[in-house]
């Protein structure tokens, strides 16, 4: 198995721009708005791990922690 290093979008720690929407009801629920907002909420140490498999593992742990931590 060959492991390649994947440069993630957050390498420079620049947050994604959440696009402005015209309607509050449907526009703020669009994929581009929601995806950019969620990506920006992920801690930088997870986004900057540098390996796709490591990123997935840390992201899964983070999401479970967010869902089940009281």
mmCIF file of the N, C-alpha and C atoms, coordinates in Angstrom:
data_MODEL
# 
_entry.id   MODEL 
# 
loop_
_atom_site.group_PDB 
_atom_site.id 
_atom_site.type_symbol 
_atom_site.label_atom_id 
_atom_site.label_alt_id 
_atom_site.label_comp_id 
_atom_site.label_asym_id 
_atom_site.label_entity_id 
_atom_site.label_seq_id 
_atom_site.pdbx_PDB_ins_code 
_atom_site.Cartn_x 
_atom_site.Cartn_y 
_atom_site.Cartn_z 
_atom_site.occupancy 
_atom_site.B_iso_or_equiv 
_atom_site.pdbx_formal_charge 
_atom_site.auth_seq_id 
_atom_site.auth_comp_id 
_atom_site.auth_asym_id 
_atom_site.auth_atom_id 
_atom_site.pdbx_PDB_model_num 
ATOM 1   N N  . UNK A 1 1  ? 0.844   -1.177 0.000  1.00 0.00 ? 1  UNK A N  1 
ATOM 2   C CA . UNK A 1 1  ? 0.000   0.000  0.000  1.00 0.00 ? 1  UNK A CA 1 
ATOM 3   C C  . UNK A 1 1  ? 0.891   1.243  0.000  1.00 0.00 ? 1  UNK A C  1 
ATOM 4   N N  . UNK A 1 2  ? 0.599   2.163  -0.881 1.00 0.00 ? 2  UNK A N  1 
ATOM 5   C CA . UNK A 1 2  ? 1.377   3.384  -0.997 1.00 0.00 ? 2  UNK A CA 1 
ATOM 6   C C  . UNK A 1 2  ? 0.631   4.513  -0.312 1.00 0.00 ? 2  UNK A C  1 
ATOM 7   N N  . UNK A 1 3  ? 1.317   5.190  0.596  1.00 0.00 ? 3  UNK A N  1 
ATOM 8   C CA . UNK A 1 3  ? 0.725   6.333  1.285  1.00 0.00 ? 3  UNK A CA 1 
ATOM 9   C C  . UNK A 1 3  ? 1.296   7.603  0.676  1.00 0.00 ? 3  UNK A C  1 
ATOM 10  N N  . UNK A 1 4  ? 0.429   8.475  0.261  1.00 0.00 ? 4  UNK A N  1 
ATOM 11  C CA . UNK A 1 4  ? 0.883   9.751  -0.276 1.00 0.00 ? 4  UNK A CA 1 
ATOM 12  C C  . UNK A 1 4  ? 0.431   10.862 0.640  1.00 0.00 ? 4  UNK A C  1 
ATOM 13  N N  . UNK A 1 5  ? 1.236   11.877 0.725  1.00 0.00 ? 5  UNK A N  1 
ATOM 14  C CA . UNK A 1 5  ? 0.890   13.023 1.567  1.00 0.00 ? 5  UNK A CA 1 
ATOM 15  C C  . UNK A 1 5  ? -0.045  13.931 0.775  1.00 0.00 ? 5  UNK A C  1 
ATOM 16  N N  . UNK A 1 6  ? -1.173  14.233 1.364  1.00 0.00 ? 6  UNK A N  1 
ATOM 17  C CA . UNK A 1 6  ? -2.185  15.059 0.716  1.00 0.00 ? 6  UNK A CA 1 
ATOM 18  C C  . UNK A 1 6  ? -2.156  16.438 1.347  1.00 0.00 ? 6  UNK A C  1 
ATOM 19  N N  . UNK A 1 7  ? -2.021  17.453 0.528  1.00 0.00 ? 7  UNK A N  1 
ATOM 20  C CA . UNK A 1 7  ? -2.062  18.824 1.037  1.00 0.00 ? 7  UNK A CA 1 
ATOM 21  C C  . UNK A 1 7  ? -3.520  19.227 1.175  1.00 0.00 ? 7  UNK A C  1 
ATOM 22  N N  . UNK A 1 8  ? -3.950  19.423 2.392  1.00 0.00 ? 8  UNK A N  1 
ATOM 23  C CA . UNK A 1 8  ? -5.334  19.820 2.627  1.00 0.00 ? 8  UNK A CA 1 
ATOM 24  C C  . UNK A 1 8  ? -5.514  21.306 2.371  1.00 0.00 ? 8  UNK A C  1 
ATOM 25  N N  . UNK A 1 9  ? -6.729  21.695 2.131  1.00 0.00 ? 9  UNK A N  1 
ATOM 26  C CA . UNK A 1 9  ? -7.043  23.071 1.794  1.00 0.00 ? 9  UNK A CA 1 
ATOM 27  C C  . UNK A 1 9  ? -6.633  24.048 2.885  1.00 0.00 ? 9  UNK A C  1 
ATOM 28  N N  . UNK A 1 10 ? -6.560  23.575 4.113  1.00 0.00 ? 10 UNK A N  1 
ATOM 29  C CA . UNK A 1 10 ? -6.285  24.467 5.241  1.00 0.00 ? 10 UNK A CA 1 
ATOM 30  C C  . UNK A 1 10 ? -4.806  24.623 5.535  1.00 0.00 ? 10 UNK A C  1 
ATOM 31  N N  . UNK A 1 11 ? -3.934  24.177 4.630  1.00 0.00 ? 11 UNK A N  1 
ATOM 32  C CA . UNK A 1 11 ? -2.501  24.207 4.908  1.00 0.00 ? 11 UNK A CA 1 
ATOM 33  C C  . UNK A 1 11 ? -2.026  25.578 5.362  1.00 0.00 ? 11 UNK A C  1 
ATOM 34  N N  . UNK A 1 12 ? -2.579  26.631 4.787  1.00 0.00 ? 12 UNK A N  1 
ATOM 35  C CA . UNK A 1 12 ? -2.202  27.977 5.183  1.00 0.00 ? 12 UNK A CA 1 
ATOM 36  C C  . UNK A 1 12 ? -3.088  28.523 6.288  1.00 0.00 ? 12 UNK A C  1 
ATOM 37  N N  . UNK A 1 13 ? -3.988  27.703 6.808  1.00 0.00 ? 13 UNK A N  1 
ATOM 38  C CA . UNK A 1 13 ? -4.902  28.092 7.876  1.00 0.00 ? 13 UNK A CA 1 
ATOM 39  C C  . UNK A 1 13 ? -5.813  29.244 7.463  1.00 0.00 ? 13 UNK A C  1 
ATOM 40  N N  . UNK A 1 14 ? -6.168  29.297 6.192  1.00 0.00 ? 14 UNK A N  1 
ATOM 41  C CA . UNK A 1 14 ? -7.092  30.323 5.701  1.00 0.00 ? 14 UNK A CA 1 
ATOM 42  C C  . UNK A 1 14 ? -8.503  29.745 5.718  1.00 0.00 ? 14 UNK A C  1 
ATOM 43  N N  . UNK A 1 15 ? -9.408  30.353 6.462  1.00 0.00 ? 15 UNK A N  1 
ATOM 44  C CA . UNK A 1 15 ? -10.768 29.827 6.512  1.00 0.00 ? 15 UNK A CA 1 
ATOM 45  C C  . UNK A 1 15 ? -11.481 30.010 5.173  1.00 0.00 ? 15 UNK A C  1 
ATOM 46  N N  . UNK A 1 16 ? -12.424 29.127 4.889  1.00 0.00 ? 16 UNK A N  1 
ATOM 47  C CA . UNK A 1 16 ? -13.217 29.250 3.677  1.00 0.00 ? 16 UNK A CA 1 
ATOM 48  C C  . UNK A 1 16 ? -14.194 30.404 3.831  1.00 0.00 ? 16 UNK A C  1 
ATOM 49  N N  . UNK A 1 17 ? -14.488 31.053 2.746  1.00 0.00 ? 17 UNK A N  1 
ATOM 50  C CA . UNK A 1 17 ? -15.436 32.160 2.755  1.00 0.00 ? 17 UNK A CA 1 
ATOM 51  C C  . UNK A 1 17 ? -16.836 31.580 2.651  1.00 0.00 ? 17 UNK A C  1 
ATOM 52  N N  . UNK A 1 18 ? -17.677 31.934 3.594  1.00 0.00 ? 18 UNK A N  1 
ATOM 53  C CA . UNK A 1 18 ? -19.072 31.501 3.562  1.00 0.00 ? 18 UNK A CA 1 
ATOM 54  C C  . UNK A 1 18 ? -19.810 32.461 2.649  1.00 0.00 ? 18 UNK A C  1 
ATOM 55  N N  . UNK A 1 19 ? -20.356 31.944 1.540  1.00 0.00 ? 19 UNK A N  1 
ATOM 56  C CA . UNK A 1 19 ? -21.005 32.835 0.576  1.00 0.00 ? 19 UNK A CA 1 
ATOM 57  C C  . UNK A 1 19 ? -22.246 33.514 1.158  1.00 0.00 ? 19 UNK A C  1 
ATOM 58  N N  . UNK A 1 20 ? -22.442 34.742 0.743  1.00 0.00 ? 20 UNK A N  1 
ATOM 59  C CA . UNK A 1 20 ? -23.640 35.470 1.163  1.00 0.00 ? 20 UNK A CA 1 
ATOM 60  C C  . UNK A 1 20 ? -24.826 34.957 0.379  1.00 0.00 ? 20 UNK A C  1 
ATOM 61  N N  . UNK A 1 21 ? -25.967 34.897 1.024  1.00 0.00 ? 21 UNK A N  1 
ATOM 62  C CA . UNK A 1 21 ? -27.176 34.418 0.366  1.00 0.00 ? 21 UNK A CA 1 
ATOM 63  C C  . UNK A 1 21 ? -28.232 35.509 0.377  1.00 0.00 ? 21 UNK A C  1 
ATOM 64  N N  . UNK A 1 22 ? -29.131 35.409 -0.566 1.00 0.00 ? 22 UNK A N  1 
ATOM 65  C CA . UNK A 1 22 ? -30.190 36.419 -0.669 1.00 0.00 ? 22 UNK A CA 1 
ATOM 66  C C  . UNK A 1 22 ? -31.370 36.088 0.227  1.00 0.00 ? 22 UNK A C  1 
ATOM 67  N N  . UNK A 1 23 ? -31.633 34.807 0.416  1.00 0.00 ? 23 UNK A N  1 
ATOM 68  C CA . UNK A 1 23 ? -32.780 34.428 1.233  1.00 0.00 ? 23 UNK A CA 1 
ATOM 69  C C  . UNK A 1 23 ? -32.308 33.739 2.502  1.00 0.00 ? 23 UNK A C  1 
ATOM 70  N N  . UNK A 1 24 ? -32.955 34.060 3.587  1.00 0.00 ? 24 UNK A N  1 
ATOM 71  C CA . UNK A 1 24 ? -32.593 33.469 4.866  1.00 0.00 ? 24 UNK A CA 1 
ATOM 72  C C  . UNK A 1 24 ? -33.173 32.065 4.985  1.00 0.00 ? 24 UNK A C  1 
ATOM 73  N N  . UNK A 1 25 ? -34.333 31.858 4.421  1.00 0.00 ? 25 UNK A N  1 
ATOM 74  C CA . UNK A 1 25 ? -35.026 30.587 4.588  1.00 0.00 ? 25 UNK A CA 1 
ATOM 75  C C  . UNK A 1 25 ? -34.284 29.449 3.895  1.00 0.00 ? 25 UNK A C  1 
ATOM 76  N N  . UNK A 1 26 ? -33.939 29.597 2.622  1.00 0.00 ? 26 UNK A N  1 
ATOM 77  C CA . UNK A 1 26 ? -33.323 28.506 1.876  1.00 0.00 ? 26 UNK A CA 1 
ATOM 78  C C  . UNK A 1 26 ? -31.837 28.724 1.607  1.00 0.00 ? 26 UNK A C  1 
ATOM 79  N N  . UNK A 1 27 ? -31.430 29.940 1.395  1.00 0.00 ? 27 UNK A N  1 
ATOM 80  C CA . UNK A 1 27 ? -30.052 30.219 1.019  1.00 0.00 ? 27 UNK A CA 1 
ATOM 81  C C  . UNK A 1 27 ? -29.039 29.821 2.072  1.00 0.00 ? 27 UNK A C  1 
ATOM 82  N N  . UNK A 1 28 ? -29.338 30.038 3.339  1.00 0.00 ? 28 UNK A N  1 
ATOM 83  C CA . UNK A 1 28 ? -28.403 29.703 4.408  1.00 0.00 ? 28 UNK A CA 1 
ATOM 84  C C  . UNK A 1 28 ? -28.297 28.204 4.638  1.00 0.00 ? 28 UNK A C  1 
ATOM 85  N N  . UNK A 1 29 ? -29.193 27.435 4.048  1.00 0.00 ? 29 UNK A N  1 
ATOM 86  C CA . UNK A 1 29 ? -29.156 25.986 4.189  1.00 0.00 ? 29 UNK A CA 1 
ATOM 87  C C  . UNK A 1 29 ? -28.519 25.311 2.978  1.00 0.00 ? 29 UNK A C  1 
ATOM 88  N N  . UNK A 1 30 ? -28.051 26.099 2.017  1.00 0.00 ? 30 UNK A N  1 
ATOM 89  C CA . UNK A 1 30 ? -27.425 25.551 0.827  1.00 0.00 ? 30 UNK A CA 1 
ATOM 90  C C  . UNK A 1 30 ? -26.097 24.886 1.155  1.00 0.00 ? 30 UNK A C  1 
ATOM 91  N N  . UNK A 1 31 ? -25.684 23.941 0.307  1.00 0.00 ? 31 UNK A N  1 
ATOM 92  C CA . UNK A 1 31 ? -24.473 23.170 0.554  1.00 0.00 ? 31 UNK A CA 1 
ATOM 93  C C  . UNK A 1 31 ? -23.251 24.056 0.720  1.00 0.00 ? 31 UNK A C  1 
ATOM 94  N N  . UNK A 1 32 ? -23.079 25.043 -0.150 1.00 0.00 ? 32 UNK A N  1 
ATOM 95  C CA . UNK A 1 32 ? -21.884 25.884 -0.079 1.00 0.00 ? 32 UNK A CA 1 
ATOM 96  C C  . UNK A 1 32 ? -21.793 26.646 1.237  1.00 0.00 ? 32 UNK A C  1 
ATOM 97  N N  . UNK A 1 33 ? -22.909 27.149 1.706  1.00 0.00 ? 33 UNK A N  1 
ATOM 98  C CA . UNK A 1 33 ? -22.910 27.881 2.976  1.00 0.00 ? 33 UNK A CA 1 
ATOM 99  C C  . UNK A 1 33 ? -22.637 26.965 4.158  1.00 0.00 ? 33 UNK A C  1 
ATOM 100 N N  . UNK A 1 34 ? -23.323 25.847 4.189  1.00 0.00 ? 34 UNK A N  1 
ATOM 101 C CA . UNK A 1 34 ? -23.193 24.928 5.314  1.00 0.00 ? 34 UNK A CA 1 
ATOM 102 C C  . UNK A 1 34 ? -21.821 24.273 5.327  1.00 0.00 ? 34 UNK A C  1 
ATOM 103 N N  . UNK A 1 35 ? -21.349 23.818 4.167  1.00 0.00 ? 35 UNK A N  1 
ATOM 104 C CA . UNK A 1 35 ? -20.053 23.135 4.099  1.00 0.00 ? 35 UNK A CA 1 
ATOM 105 C C  . UNK A 1 35 ? -18.910 24.058 4.512  1.00 0.00 ? 35 UNK A C  1 
ATOM 106 N N  . UNK A 1 36 ? -18.912 25.286 4.032  1.00 0.00 ? 36 UNK A N  1 
ATOM 107 C CA . UNK A 1 36 ? -17.853 26.233 4.391  1.00 0.00 ? 36 UNK A CA 1 
ATOM 108 C C  . UNK A 1 36 ? -17.893 26.544 5.883  1.00 0.00 ? 36 UNK A C  1 
ATOM 109 N N  . UNK A 1 37 ? -19.069 26.710 6.426  1.00 0.00 ? 37 UNK A N  1 
ATOM 110 C CA . UNK A 1 37 ? -19.191 26.992 7.852  1.00 0.00 ? 37 UNK A CA 1 
ATOM 111 C C  . UNK A 1 37 ? -18.718 25.839 8.716  1.00 0.00 ? 37 UNK A C  1 
ATOM 112 N N  . UNK A 1 38 ? -19.061 24.607 8.326  1.00 0.00 ? 38 UNK A N  1 
ATOM 113 C CA . UNK A 1 38 ? -18.626 23.435 9.088  1.00 0.00 ? 38 UNK A CA 1 
ATOM 114 C C  . UNK A 1 38 ? -17.115 23.241 8.993  1.00 0.00 ? 38 UNK A C  1 
ATOM 115 N N  . UNK A 1 39 ? -16.551 23.430 7.796  1.00 0.00 ? 39 UNK A N  1 
ATOM 116 C CA . UNK A 1 39 ? -15.099 23.296 7.623  1.00 0.00 ? 39 UNK A CA 1 
ATOM 117 C C  . UNK A 1 39 ? -14.364 24.296 8.508  1.00 0.00 ? 39 UNK A C  1 
ATOM 118 N N  . UNK A 1 40 ? -14.865 25.511 8.602  1.00 0.00 ? 40 UNK A N  1 
ATOM 119 C CA . UNK A 1 40 ? -14.218 26.537 9.419  1.00 0.00 ? 40 UNK A CA 1 
ATOM 120 C C  . UNK A 1 40 ? -14.273 26.210 10.905 1.00 0.00 ? 40 UNK A C  1 
ATOM 121 N N  . UNK A 1 41 ? -15.249 25.402 11.335 1.00 0.00 ? 41 UNK A N  1 
ATOM 122 C CA . UNK A 1 41 ? -15.387 25.053 12.749 1.00 0.00 ? 41 UNK A CA 1 
ATOM 123 C C  . UNK A 1 41 ? -14.448 23.925 13.183 1.00 0.00 ? 41 UNK A C  1 
ATOM 124 N N  . UNK A 1 42 ? -13.901 23.179 12.226 1.00 0.00 ? 42 UNK A N  1 
ATOM 125 C CA . UNK A 1 42 ? -12.978 22.091 12.569 1.00 0.00 ? 42 UNK A CA 1 
ATOM 126 C C  . UNK A 1 42 ? -11.680 22.709 13.074 1.00 0.00 ? 42 UNK A C  1 
ATOM 127 N N  . UNK A 1 43 ? -11.144 22.227 14.209 1.00 0.00 ? 43 UNK A N  1 
ATOM 128 C CA . UNK A 1 43 ? -9.893  22.777 14.736 1.00 0.00 ? 43 UNK A CA 1 
ATOM 129 C C  . UNK A 1 43 ? -8.739  22.641 13.733 1.00 0.00 ? 43 UNK A C  1 
ATOM 130 N N  . UNK A 1 44 ? -7.863  23.634 13.714 1.00 0.00 ? 44 UNK A N  1 
ATOM 131 C CA . UNK A 1 44 ? -6.754  23.657 12.755 1.00 0.00 ? 44 UNK A CA 1 
ATOM 132 C C  . UNK A 1 44 ? -5.810  22.475 12.908 1.00 0.00 ? 44 UNK A C  1 
ATOM 133 N N  . UNK A 1 45 ? -5.612  21.973 14.122 1.00 0.00 ? 45 UNK A N  1 
ATOM 134 C CA . UNK A 1 45 ? -4.702  20.845 14.282 1.00 0.00 ? 45 UNK A CA 1 
ATOM 135 C C  . UNK A 1 45 ? -5.222  19.598 13.576 1.00 0.00 ? 45 UNK A C  1 
ATOM 136 N N  . UNK A 1 46 ? -6.532  19.464 13.437 1.00 0.00 ? 46 UNK A N  1 
ATOM 137 C CA . UNK A 1 46 ? -7.099  18.344 12.683 1.00 0.00 ? 46 UNK A CA 1 
ATOM 138 C C  . UNK A 1 46 ? -6.923  18.587 11.193 1.00 0.00 ? 46 UNK A C  1 
ATOM 139 N N  . UNK A 1 47 ? -7.195  19.798 10.735 1.00 0.00 ? 47 UNK A N  1 
ATOM 140 C CA . UNK A 1 47 ? -7.073  20.095 9.308  1.00 0.00 ? 47 UNK A CA 1 
ATOM 141 C C  . UNK A 1 47 ? -5.632  20.062 8.818  1.00 0.00 ? 47 UNK A C  1 
ATOM 142 N N  . UNK A 1 48 ? -4.673  20.314 9.700  1.00 0.00 ? 48 UNK A N  1 
ATOM 143 C CA . UNK A 1 48 ? -3.273  20.399 9.303  1.00 0.00 ? 48 UNK A CA 1 
ATOM 144 C C  . UNK A 1 48 ? -2.489  19.116 9.529  1.00 0.00 ? 48 UNK A C  1 
ATOM 145 N N  . UNK A 1 49 ? -3.157  17.980 9.725  1.00 0.00 ? 49 UNK A N  1 
ATOM 146 C CA . UNK A 1 49 ? -2.431  16.748 10.044 1.00 0.00 ? 49 UNK A CA 1 
ATOM 147 C C  . UNK A 1 49 ? -1.587  16.255 8.875  1.00 0.00 ? 49 UNK A C  1 
ATOM 148 N N  . UNK A 1 50 ? -1.935  16.571 7.626  1.00 0.00 ? 50 UNK A N  1 
ATOM 149 C CA . UNK A 1 50 ? -1.077  16.281 6.485  1.00 0.00 ? 50 UNK A CA 1 
ATOM 150 C C  . UNK A 1 50 ? -1.262  14.929 5.823  1.00 0.00 ? 50 UNK A C  1 
ATOM 151 N N  . UNK A 1 51 ? -1.980  14.013 6.414  1.00 0.00 ? 51 UNK A N  1 
ATOM 152 C CA . UNK A 1 51 ? -2.200  12.690 5.839  1.00 0.00 ? 51 UNK A CA 1 
ATOM 153 C C  . UNK A 1 51 ? -3.701  12.451 5.818  1.00 0.00 ? 51 UNK A C  1 
ATOM 154 N N  . UNK A 1 52 ? -4.233  11.994 4.711  1.00 0.00 ? 52 UNK A N  1 
ATOM 155 C CA . UNK A 1 52 ? -5.671  11.839 4.569  1.00 0.00 ? 52 UNK A CA 1 
ATOM 156 C C  . UNK A 1 52 ? -6.242  10.839 5.572  1.00 0.00 ? 52 UNK A C  1 
ATOM 157 N N  . UNK A 1 53 ? -5.571  9.705  5.760  1.00 0.00 ? 53 UNK A N  1 
ATOM 158 C CA . UNK A 1 53 ? -6.079  8.716  6.709  1.00 0.00 ? 53 UNK A CA 1 
ATOM 159 C C  . UNK A 1 53 ? -6.042  9.243  8.139  1.00 0.00 ? 53 UNK A C  1 
ATOM 160 N N  . UNK A 1 54 ? -4.994  9.957  8.494  1.00 0.00 ? 54 UNK A N  1 
ATOM 161 C CA . UNK A 1 54 ? -4.906  10.557 9.823  1.00 0.00 ? 54 UNK A CA 1 
ATOM 162 C C  . UNK A 1 54 ? -5.984  11.616 9.990  1.00 0.00 ? 54 UNK A C  1 
ATOM 163 N N  . UNK A 1 55 ? -6.209  12.416 8.949  1.00 0.00 ? 55 UNK A N  1 
ATOM 164 C CA . UNK A 1 55 ? -7.261  13.432 8.978  1.00 0.00 ? 55 UNK A CA 1 
ATOM 165 C C  . UNK A 1 55 ? -8.614  12.793 9.247  1.00 0.00 ? 55 UNK A C  1 
ATOM 166 N N  . UNK A 1 56 ? -8.921  11.717 8.536  1.00 0.00 ? 56 UNK A N  1 
ATOM 167 C CA . UNK A 1 56 ? -10.213 11.055 8.718  1.00 0.00 ? 56 UNK A CA 1 
ATOM 168 C C  . UNK A 1 56 ? -10.375 10.499 10.134 1.00 0.00 ? 56 UNK A C  1 
ATOM 169 N N  . UNK A 1 57 ? -9.300  9.911  10.659 1.00 0.00 ? 57 UNK A N  1 
ATOM 170 C CA . UNK A 1 57 ? -9.352  9.354  12.005 1.00 0.00 ? 57 UNK A CA 1 
ATOM 171 C C  . UNK A 1 57 ? -9.595  10.442 13.043 1.00 0.00 ? 57 UNK A C  1 
ATOM 172 N N  . UNK A 1 58 ? -8.835  11.538 12.945 1.00 0.00 ? 58 UNK A N  1 
ATOM 173 C CA . UNK A 1 58 ? -8.989  12.639 13.908 1.00 0.00 ? 58 UNK A CA 1 
ATOM 174 C C  . UNK A 1 58 ? -10.352 13.322 13.763 1.00 0.00 ? 58 UNK A C  1 
ATOM 175 N N  . UNK A 1 59 ? -10.821 13.462 12.529 1.00 0.00 ? 59 UNK A N  1 
ATOM 176 C CA . UNK A 1 59 ? -12.124 14.083 12.298 1.00 0.00 ? 59 UNK A CA 1 
ATOM 177 C C  . UNK A 1 59 ? -13.239 13.234 12.900 1.00 0.00 ? 59 UNK A C  1 
ATOM 178 N N  . UNK A 1 60 ? -13.163 11.924 12.703 1.00 0.00 ? 60 UNK A N  1 
ATOM 179 C CA . UNK A 1 60 ? -14.179 11.033 13.257 1.00 0.00 ? 60 UNK A CA 1 
ATOM 180 C C  . UNK A 1 60 ? -14.194 11.120 14.785 1.00 0.00 ? 60 UNK A C  1 
ATOM 181 N N  . UNK A 1 61 ? -13.022 11.120 15.397 1.00 0.00 ? 61 UNK A N  1 
ATOM 182 C CA . UNK A 1 61 ? -12.931 11.235 16.849 1.00 0.00 ? 61 UNK A CA 1 
ATOM 183 C C  . UNK A 1 61 ? -13.516 12.560 17.317 1.00 0.00 ? 61 UNK A C  1 
ATOM 184 N N  . UNK A 1 62 ? -13.178 13.643 16.617 1.00 0.00 ? 62 UNK A N  1 
ATOM 185 C CA . UNK A 1 62 ? -13.690 14.976 16.966 1.00 0.00 ? 62 UNK A CA 1 
ATOM 186 C C  . UNK A 1 62 ? -15.218 15.012 16.863 1.00 0.00 ? 62 UNK A C  1 
ATOM 187 N N  . UNK A 1 63 ? -15.761 14.477 15.784 1.00 0.00 ? 63 UNK A N  1 
ATOM 188 C CA . UNK A 1 63 ? -17.211 14.498 15.591 1.00 0.00 ? 63 UNK A CA 1 
ATOM 189 C C  . UNK A 1 63 ? -17.942 13.666 16.633 1.00 0.00 ? 63 UNK A C  1 
ATOM 190 N N  . UNK A 1 64 ? -17.394 12.496 16.975 1.00 0.00 ? 64 UNK A N  1 
ATOM 191 C CA . UNK A 1 64 ? -18.007 11.683 18.037 1.00 0.00 ? 64 UNK A CA 1 
ATOM 192 C C  . UNK A 1 64 ? -17.948 12.412 19.370 1.00 0.00 ? 64 UNK A C  1 
ATOM 193 N N  . UNK A 1 65 ? -16.837 13.071 19.641 1.00 0.00 ? 65 UNK A N  1 
ATOM 194 C CA . UNK A 1 65 ? -16.703 13.826 20.881 1.00 0.00 ? 65 UNK A CA 1 
ATOM 195 C C  . UNK A 1 65 ? -17.731 14.945 20.942 1.00 0.00 ? 65 UNK A C  1 
ATOM 196 N N  . UNK A 1 66 ? -17.923 15.646 19.820 1.00 0.00 ? 66 UNK A N  1 
ATOM 197 C CA . UNK A 1 66 ? -18.893 16.736 19.771 1.00 0.00 ? 66 UNK A CA 1 
ATOM 198 C C  . UNK A 1 66 ? -20.317 16.209 19.950 1.00 0.00 ? 66 UNK A C  1 
ATOM 199 N N  . UNK A 1 67 ? -20.604 15.030 19.412 1.00 0.00 ? 67 UNK A N  1 
ATOM 200 C CA . UNK A 1 67 ? -21.961 14.493 19.459 1.00 0.00 ? 67 UNK A CA 1 
ATOM 201 C C  . UNK A 1 67 ? -22.306 13.913 20.824 1.00 0.00 ? 67 UNK A C  1 
ATOM 202 N N  . UNK A 1 68 ? -21.329 13.280 21.498 1.00 0.00 ? 68 UNK A N  1 
ATOM 203 C CA . UNK A 1 68 ? -21.647 12.535 22.709 1.00 0.00 ? 68 UNK A CA 1 
ATOM 204 C C  . UNK A 1 68 ? -21.073 13.117 23.985 1.00 0.00 ? 68 UNK A C  1 
ATOM 205 N N  . UNK A 1 69 ? -20.349 14.230 23.895 1.00 0.00 ? 69 UNK A N  1 
ATOM 206 C CA . UNK A 1 69 ? -19.799 14.849 25.092 1.00 0.00 ? 69 UNK A CA 1 
ATOM 207 C C  . UNK A 1 69 ? -20.860 15.745 25.738 1.00 0.00 ? 69 UNK A C  1 
ATOM 208 N N  . UNK A 1 70 ? -21.004 15.636 27.021 1.00 0.00 ? 70 UNK A N  1 
ATOM 209 C CA . UNK A 1 70 ? -22.004 16.472 27.716 1.00 0.00 ? 70 UNK A CA 1 
ATOM 210 C C  . UNK A 1 70 ? -21.415 17.705 28.274 1.00 0.00 ? 70 UNK A C  1 
# 
